[in-house]
Amino acid sequence: MGINDIVKNSFLNNFTETVSLSTVIATGQMSLVFAAVVYIVYLLTCDKTIYSKKFNVAMSLMTIITSALVMAMQANIVISLGMVGALSIVRFRTAIKEPKDLLFLFWSISNGIIIGAGLYSIACVLAVVLSIALIVFELIPARRKSMLLVVNLTSIEAESVVEKELKKYWVRFKVKSRNVFRDKADIMYEISTRKDRQLVTDLSKLNEILSVNLIKQD
């Protein structure tokens, strides 16, 4: 057996040249179902302030596109080699800012590859496990985030008055910046407290404070 026979038996014979219509329909239906799963899970677990319906639709439909590509690559060696070359030169310029978006993108593409290969059971298990994990982790409360407290003082000497008020509430604080002017001073604190509304109200009543701004991390 020569090298040509080895390559033909182990590689070339795996390409069928044709894909039955029933296989295409079944794969398309399964791709549509799992695309809907990705869409719904992303909708339920995404922060509503950064949610983009267009991104969710485009990301979900990647499952259908990828599964079609995988079927075509399985059927024809020319398409298979051509896709390798084409995908190697494609560059996406859109910046993904949220790590969770990268997870869903990879999930959607993985669904397409798995479904296109006909491994429906793996796609089902992946969908169930990942959906439960995402929903459970989303319900776990996050650690209390730090806030920025910006106070405008009548003078830099009034800083001790502010710190005394912070200590009264058992607030953990750290000075981030000091801007001192001739007739006033601006100080920025990084604080962590649950009584933020009451703290801001009491600080605003002090004569030494001209204004108070509390900035929460989004």
C-alpha positions as CSV (number, residue, x, y, z in Angstrom):
1,M,0.0,0.0,0.0
2,G,1.5,3.3,-1.1
3,I,1.3,6.7,0.4
4,N,-1.5,7.7,-2.0
5,D,-3.6,4.7,-0.8
6,I,-3.0,5.6,2.8
7,V,-4.1,9.2,2.3
8,K,-7.1,8.1,0.2
9,N,-8.3,5.6,2.8
10,S,-7.8,7.8,5.9
11,F,-8.6,11.2,4.5
12,L,-10.2,11.5,1.1
13,N,-12.8,8.8,1.7
14,N,-14.3,10.8,4.6
15,F,-15.7,13.3,2.1
16,T,-19.1,12.2,0.9
17,E,-19.4,14.9,-1.9
18,T,-23.1,15.0,-1.3
19,V,-25.3,15.7,1.8
20,S,-28.9,14.4,1.9
21,L,-31.7,16.8,2.1
22,S,-33.0,15.1,5.3
23,T,-29.6,15.7,6.9
24,V,-29.6,19.4,5.9
25,I,-33.2,19.9,7.2
26,A,-32.4,18.1,10.5
27,T,-29.2,20.1,11.0
28,G,-31.0,23.3,10.2
29,Q,-33.8,22.6,12.7
30,M,-31.4,21.7,15.5
31,S,-29.3,24.8,14.7
32,L,-32.3,27.0,14.9
33,V,-33.3,25.4,18.3
34,F,-29.9,25.9,19.9
35,A,-29.6,29.4,18.4
36,A,-32.9,30.2,20.2
37,V,-31.5,28.7,23.4
38,V,-28.4,31.0,23.2
39,Y,-30.6,34.0,22.5
40,I,-32.9,33.4,25.5
41,V,-30.1,32.6,28.0
42,Y,-28.2,35.7,26.9
43,L,-31.3,37.8,27.3
44,L,-31.9,36.4,30.8
45,T,-28.4,36.8,32.1
46,C,-27.1,39.9,30.4
47,D,-27.0,43.2,32.2
48,K,-29.9,45.3,30.9
49,T,-27.9,48.5,30.8
50,I,-25.5,47.0,28.1
51,Y,-28.0,44.7,26.4
52,S,-28.0,44.9,22.6
53,K,-30.7,43.1,20.7
54,K,-28.7,43.3,17.4
55,F,-25.7,41.8,19.0
56,N,-27.8,39.0,20.5
57,V,-29.5,38.2,17.2
58,A,-26.2,38.2,15.2
59,M,-24.4,36.1,17.8
60,S,-27.2,33.5,18.0
61,L,-27.5,33.1,14.2
62,M,-23.8,32.2,14.1
63,T,-24.8,28.7,15.2
64,I,-26.8,28.2,11.9
65,I,-24.0,29.7,9.7
66,T,-21.3,27.6,11.4
67,S,-23.3,24.4,11.2
68,A,-23.8,25.0,7.4
69,L,-20.1,25.6,6.9
70,V,-19.2,22.4,8.8
71,M,-21.6,20.3,6.7
72,A,-20.1,21.8,3.5
73,M,-16.6,21.1,4.7
74,Q,-17.5,17.5,5.5
75,A,-18.9,17.0,2.0
76,N,-16.2,18.5,-0.2
77,I,-12.5,18.6,0.2
78,V,-12.2,21.7,-2.0
79,I,-14.6,23.7,0.3
80,S,-12.8,22.4,3.3
81,L,-9.3,23.5,2.2
82,G,-10.8,26.8,0.8
83,M,-12.4,27.6,4.2
84,V,-9.1,27.1,6.0
85,G,-7.5,29.6,3.7
86,A,-10.4,32.1,3.8
87,L,-10.8,32.0,7.6
88,S,-7.1,32.5,8.1
89,I,-7.2,36.0,6.5
90,V,-10.5,37.2,8.1
91,R,-10.0,39.9,10.7
92,F,-12.9,41.2,12.9
93,R,-12.3,44.7,14.1
94,T,-15.3,44.9,16.5
95,A,-14.0,45.1,20.1
96,I,-15.7,42.9,22.6
97,K,-15.8,44.7,25.9
98,E,-17.7,42.2,28.1
99,P,-16.0,38.9,28.9
100,K,-19.5,37.3,29.1
101,D,-20.0,38.2,25.4
102,L,-16.9,36.3,24.4
103,L,-18.3,33.3,26.3
104,F,-21.6,33.4,24.4
105,L,-19.8,33.9,21.0
106,F,-17.7,30.9,21.6
107,W,-20.8,28.9,22.7
108,S,-22.7,29.9,19.6
109,I,-19.8,28.9,17.3
110,S,-19.2,25.7,19.2
111,N,-22.9,24.8,18.8
112,G,-22.5,25.2,15.1
113,I,-19.5,23.0,14.9
114,I,-21.0,20.3,17.1
115,I,-24.4,20.3,15.3
116,G,-22.8,20.4,11.9
117,A,-20.8,17.3,12.8
118,G,-24.1,15.6,13.8
119,L,-23.2,15.3,17.5
120,Y,-26.6,16.5,18.8
121,S,-26.3,14.8,22.2
122,I,-23.1,16.8,23.0
123,A,-24.9,20.0,22.1
124,C,-27.9,19.2,24.3
125,V,-25.7,18.4,27.3
126,L,-23.6,21.6,26.7
127,A,-26.7,23.7,26.5
128,V,-28.2,22.3,29.7
129,V,-25.1,22.5,31.8
130,L,-24.1,26.0,30.6
131,S,-27.6,27.4,30.9
132,I,-27.9,26.2,34.5
133,A,-24.4,27.4,35.4
134,L,-25.0,30.9,33.9
135,I,-28.4,31.4,35.6
136,V,-27.0,30.1,39.0
137,F,-24.0,32.3,38.9
138,E,-26.1,35.3,37.9
139,L,-28.3,34.8,41.0
140,I,-25.2,34.8,43.4
141,P,-24.9,38.3,44.8
142,A,-21.8,40.1,43.9
143,R,-19.3,41.5,46.4
144,R,-20.1,45.1,47.5
145,K,-18.4,47.4,45.1
146,S,-16.4,50.5,46.0
147,M,-17.8,54.0,45.3
148,L,-16.2,57.3,44.7
149,L,-17.1,60.1,47.1
150,V,-16.2,63.6,45.8
151,V,-16.6,66.4,48.3
152,N,-16.1,70.1,47.7
153,L,-14.8,71.8,50.9
154,T,-14.5,75.4,52.0
155,S,-10.8,74.7,52.9
156,I,-8.4,71.9,53.1
157,E,-8.6,72.0,56.9
158,A,-12.2,70.8,56.6
159,E,-10.9,67.4,55.5
160,S,-10.7,66.2,59.1
161,V,-14.4,67.0,59.5
162,V,-15.3,64.7,56.6
163,E,-13.1,61.9,57.8
164,K,-14.6,62.2,61.2
165,E,-18.1,61.7,59.6
166,L,-16.9,58.7,57.6
167,K,-15.5,57.1,60.7
168,K,-18.8,57.6,62.5
169,Y,-20.4,55.3,59.9
170,W,-17.6,52.8,60.1
171,V,-16.8,53.5,56.4
172,R,-13.7,52.1,54.9
173,F,-12.1,54.9,52.9
174,K,-9.0,55.8,51.0
175,V,-8.1,59.2,49.6
176,K,-7.7,59.0,45.8
177,S,-7.0,62.7,45.0
178,R,-6.7,66.2,46.5
179,N,-7.2,69.4,44.6
180,V,-6.5,72.4,46.7
181,F,-7.5,75.9,45.5
182,R,-7.2,79.3,47.2
183,D,-10.7,79.4,48.6
184,K,-11.8,75.7,48.4
185,A,-10.6,72.1,48.1
186,D,-11.9,69.0,46.3
187,I,-11.1,65.6,47.7
188,M,-12.0,62.2,46.2
189,Y,-12.4,59.2,48.5
190,E,-12.8,55.6,47.6
191,I,-15.3,54.2,50.1
192,S,-17.3,51.0,50.8
193,T,-20.5,51.3,52.7
194,R,-24.1,50.2,52.7
195,K,-25.5,53.5,54.2
196,D,-24.5,55.6,51.2
197,R,-27.7,57.6,51.1
198,Q,-27.7,58.5,54.7
199,L,-24.0,59.3,54.6
200,V,-24.4,61.7,51.7
201,T,-27.4,63.4,53.4
202,D,-25.4,64.0,56.6
203,L,-22.3,65.2,54.8
204,S,-24.4,67.7,52.8
205,K,-25.6,69.3,56.1
206,L,-22.1,70.2,57.3
207,N,-21.2,73.9,56.9
208,E,-17.7,73.0,55.8
209,I,-18.9,71.1,52.7
210,L,-20.1,73.0,49.7
211,S,-21.2,70.0,47.6
212,V,-21.1,66.1,47.7
213,N,-21.1,63.7,44.8
214,L,-21.3,59.9,45.1
215,I,-20.3,57.9,42.1
216,K,-21.2,54.2,42.0
217,Q,-19.4,51.7,39.8
218,D,-21.5,50.4,36.9
